[in-house]
Amino acid sequence: MGSKQWRLIPLLDASGSVQMAIDRWLLEQHQSGKHPPTLRFYTWSPPAISLGYHQRQYPQHWNNLTWRGQKLDLVRRPTGGRAVLHQGDLTYAVVTSGLPSNRVAAYQKICEFLIQGWKAIAIELTYGTAGRGYIHNPNCFGTATGADLVLADGTKLIGSAQLRRGDVILQHGSMRLQPDTELFVQVFGAEAFTPVQLNLSVDKIITALTAAASDCFDMQLEVKPLCLSEWNDILWQGTGNGEITQHS
């Protein structure tokens, strides 16, 4: 039995600007002591490219990309790292506190549940090994650093990014399931694409990862969707900070 209570927000499909507003809000709420540690999973609709918080350089044509008749959103994350294409992926987010102050140790503590959860569905993941050269690559999935998780053949499956505020950490990451090859090549170029097609149901993945999180963080999860007052708070903050725009 877990010694702590965490919140599990059910799978949510929304625009990138809304998803980033939720993650920022969860971080702020936990930091102010109003909210327990949280785990959630989400998808991006419409598909989007998320830029790292400090990423200023990106190709001009990213502003005009479409996929299946929908314009791709361009959204800035509160976390660092490089651009990620969110289409055919599943994103996780963990907001918690009390982890090691060393950044790599904190990453690895959180990534334990990813490694354990994927192993439960027969997929072995290890840490990437790329050096500092990755900073010249605008594509988050173009290289795999020690903060990323790769398949046995070296293909990157999960790219994660982290933000720390005092003792509180937000870590979120994209898990590539069925990326559209043509769209990926449009965004990053043909040389950047390594094919991944995992024909696993999202429900199965979330079930495995949720069980692993309970074990790795020694806690109990309470399933609790966002309520109306929380939505009002999140969307008011999100549209008020000038960094994101609500997708219509």
C-alpha positions in Angstrom: 0.0 0.0 0.0 1.4 3.4 -1.0 2.3 5.9 1.7 1.3 9.0 -0.2 -1.7 10.1 -2.2 -1.3 11.4 -5.8 -3.9 12.7 -8.2 -4.4 10.9 -11.6 -6.1 13.1 -14.1 -7.7 11.0 -16.8 -6.5 11.0 -20.4 -7.3 14.4 -21.9 -7.3 15.5 -25.6 -6.9 19.3 -26.1 -4.9 21.9 -27.9 -1.3 22.3 -27.0 -1.8 25.7 -25.5 -4.4 24.3 -23.1 -2.2 21.3 -22.2 0.8 23.5 -21.4 -1.5 25.8 -19.3 -2.6 22.7 -17.3 1.0 21.6 -16.7 2.0 25.1 -15.6 -1.0 25.4 -13.3 -0.3 22.0 -11.7 3.3 23.0 -11.0 2.2 26.3 -9.4 -0.6 24.7 -7.4 1.8 22.0 -6.0 4.4 24.6 -5.3 2.0 26.7 -3.3 0.9 23.6 -1.3 -2.7 23.6 -2.6 -2.4 20.5 -4.7 -0.9 16.9 -4.3 1.7 15.4 -6.7 0.0 14.6 -10.0 0.3 12.1 -12.9 -1.5 12.7 -16.1 -1.5 11.6 -19.8 -2.7 13.6 -22.7 -2.8 14.0 -26.5 -2.6 17.1 -28.7 -5.6 18.2 -30.9 -4.9 19.7 -33.3 -1.4 18.2 -33.8 1.3 20.7 -32.7 5.0 21.4 -32.5 6.1 22.3 -29.0 9.2 24.5 -28.7 11.5 24.4 -25.7 11.2 27.4 -23.4 14.5 28.9 -24.6 14.3 27.8 -28.2 14.2 30.9 -30.4 15.4 29.5 -33.7 13.1 27.4 -35.9 12.3 27.1 -39.6 9.9 29.7 -40.9 7.7 27.1 -42.7 6.7 25.6 -39.3 4.2 28.5 -39.0 2.2 27.3 -42.0 2.1 23.5 -41.7 -1.1 21.5 -42.1 -2.0 17.9 -41.5 -5.3 16.4 -42.8 -6.7 19.8 -43.3 -5.8 21.1 -39.9 -3.2 23.8 -39.2 -0.5 22.6 -36.9 -0.3 24.6 -33.7 3.1 26.1 -32.6 3.2 26.1 -28.8 6.0 27.0 -26.3 6.6 24.6 -23.4 7.4 25.8 -19.9 10.3 23.2 -20.0 13.6 23.3 -21.9 14.8 21.1 -24.7 14.1 21.2 -28.5 11.1 21.0 -30.7 8.8 18.0 -30.5 6.1 17.1 -33.1 3.0 16.0 -31.2 1.1 13.7 -33.6 0.6 10.0 -33.1 2.2 10.3 -29.7 1.1 10.1 -26.1 2.4 12.6 -23.5 2.9 12.0 -19.8 3.3 14.7 -17.1 4.5 14.2 -13.5 4.4 17.1 -11.0 6.0 16.2 -7.7 8.5 17.3 -5.0 11.1 15.9 -2.7 13.3 14.4 -5.4 17.1 14.7 -5.5 18.5 18.2 -6.2 20.8 16.7 -8.9 19.0 17.1 -12.2 20.1 13.8 -13.7 19.2 11.9 -10.5 15.8 13.5 -10.5 15.2 12.6 -14.2 16.2 9.0 -13.5 13.9 8.8 -10.5 10.9 9.9 -12.6 12.0 7.8 -15.6 11.9 4.6 -13.4 8.1 4.3 -13.9 8.5 4.7 -17.7 11.1 1.9 -17.9 9.1 -0.4 -15.6 5.8 0.3 -17.2 7.0 -0.3 -20.8 8.8 -3.4 -19.6 5.4 -4.7 -18.3 4.2 -4.6 -21.9 7.4 -6.3 -23.2 9.3 -3.3 -24.4 12.7 -2.8 -23.0 14.0 0.8 -22.7 17.4 2.2 -21.8 18.9 5.7 -21.5 20.3 7.4 -24.6 24.0 8.1 -24.9 24.3 11.2 -27.1 26.8 13.9 -26.0 26.4 17.7 -26.1 26.3 17.8 -29.9 22.5 17.5 -29.6 22.1 21.3 -28.9 22.7 22.0 -32.6 19.8 19.8 -33.6 16.4 21.5 -33.5 14.6 18.1 -33.5 14.2 16.6 -30.0 13.9 13.1 -31.6 17.0 13.6 -33.8 19.3 12.5 -31.0 18.9 10.6 -27.7 20.7 12.0 -24.6 20.9 10.6 -21.2 17.5 12.1 -20.4 15.8 10.1 -23.2 14.7 6.5 -23.4 15.5 4.4 -26.4 14.5 1.0 -27.8 17.0 -1.9 -28.2 18.1 -0.7 -31.7 18.8 2.8 -30.4 15.6 4.4 -31.7 14.3 7.1 -29.4 10.9 6.3 -28.0 10.5 8.9 -25.2 11.9 12.4 -25.1 11.4 14.2 -21.8 11.9 17.8 -20.5 11.9 19.2 -17.0 11.3 22.4 -15.1 12.2 22.8 -11.4 10.8 25.5 -9.2 12.4 25.3 -5.8 11.7 21.7 -4.6 8.9 21.1 -7.1 9.5 19.4 -10.5 7.4 19.3 -13.6 8.6 16.6 -16.0 6.7 15.8 -19.2 7.6 13.8 -22.2 6.4 12.6 -25.6 6.1 8.8 -26.3 6.1 8.2 -30.0 3.5 5.5 -30.9 2.4 6.0 -34.6 4.0 9.1 -36.1 2.9 10.0 -39.6 6.1 9.7 -41.7 5.1 12.3 -44.2 4.4 14.9 -41.6 7.5 14.2 -39.6 9.6 14.6 -42.8 7.8 17.8 -43.6 8.8 19.2 -40.2 12.3 17.9 -39.7 13.5 16.5 -43.0 13.9 12.9 -44.2 17.3 12.3 -42.5 15.7 12.9 -39.1 13.1 10.2 -39.2 13.5 6.8 -37.6 10.4 4.7 -38.0 8.4 3.7 -34.9 5.1 2.0 -35.2 3.8 0.6 -31.9 0.4 -0.9 -32.4 -0.5 -0.8 -28.7 -3.7 0.6 -27.4 -3.3 3.9 -25.4 -5.4 2.4 -22.7 -3.0 -0.6 -22.3 0.0 1.8 -22.1 -1.6 4.1 -19.6 -2.7 1.1 -17.4 0.9 -0.3 -17.4 2.5 3.1 -16.7 0.0 4.0 -13.9 0.6 0.7 -12.1 4.4 1.3 -12.5 4.1 4.8 -11.1 2.2 3.6 -8.0 5.0 1.2 -7.4 8.0 3.4 -8.2 6.7 6.4 -6.2 5.2 4.3 -3.4 1.9 6.1 -3.5 -1.8 5.6 -4.2 -3.5 7.3 -7.1 -6.9 9.0 -6.8 -8.5 9.4 -10.2 -9.9 12.9 -10.3 -10.7 14.8 -13.5 -10.3 18.6 -13.6 -13.4 20.3 -12.2 -15.1 23.4 -13.6 -13.5 25.8 -11.1 -10.1 24.4 -11.9 -10.7 24.7 -15.7 -11.7 28.4 -15.2 -8.5 29.0 -13.2 -6.3 27.2 -15.8 -7.8 28.9 -18.9 -7.8 32.3 -17.2 -4.1 32.0 -16.4 -3.3 30.5 -19.7 -4.9 33.2 -21.8 -3.6 35.9 -19.5 0.1 35.3 -19.6 0.7 36.3 -23.3 2.5 33.1 -24.1 -0.3 31.0 -25.4 -3.4 31.5 -27.4 -6.6 29.5 -27.0 -7.2 27.2 -30.0 -10.7 27.7 -31.4 
